[in-house]
Amino acid sequence: MYIFALTLHVIAVMLVIGTLFVQSLSVVFRLRLSNQVQIEGIQFVQRRVHRLIYYPVLAVATAGYTQRSHFC
């Protein structure tokens, strides 16, 4: 059980880091756009990524960390 929780935690942390990297790239991309419609589209995608990917994965990473700390 400990190995499973640790593996899940590590994968979730890596996904959080990857998601933050993609978010930073989209911010840079958004700053280069000049058309307001395109900027609003990128902002919409950023909000969706944050709500549907980042927060659930962060919850799994946090839960994995608290589970891991109980096993030690």
N, C-alpha and C positions, 0 to 999 in steps of 0.2 A: 504494500500500500504506500509506503514511504517513497519508493522509486517512482510509482505512478504519479503521485502528487508533485514530486520534484520535477519530473519530466513535463507535466502539464504547466507548472509554474515557469519553467525555463522557456518553453514554447510561447506561452502567453507574453512573457517579457519581451522576447524577440519580436513578436507581432506588434506590441506597443511601440517599440523603438522603430520598427519599419513603418508603421502608420504615421508616427511623428515626422519621420523623414519625408514621406510622401506629402504630408501636409505642408512642410516647409518648402518643398519644391513647387507645390501648387500656389503658395503665397508669392514666390518669386515669379512664377508664370503669370499670375494675376496682375502683378505690378507692371509687367511688360505690355499688357493689353491696353488698348485705347478705346475700344467699342464698349459702351455701357452694358449692352445686352450680353456680351461675352463675359464681362466682369461679374454680372449678376448670376450667370450660369455657373461660373467657377465657384462663386460663393455658395450657391445651392449645393453643388457637389461636395464642397468642403464640409458643410453642415451635415449632409447625409453620411459622409465617411465618419465624422466625429460621433454621431448618434448611433449608427448601426454597426460600426466596427470598433472604434477606439474605446468607448465606454464599456461595452460588454467584455472586450478582451482585458481591459484594465481591471474589471471586477474579477475575472478569472485569475489574473495575476495576483491580485490582492488576496483573494481567497486561498490561492495556492501557497502564498507566503505565510498566511496565518495557520494553515494546516501544517506546513513544514515546521513552523516554530513550535507547534504542539508536540510534534514527534521527537524533537531534540531533547 
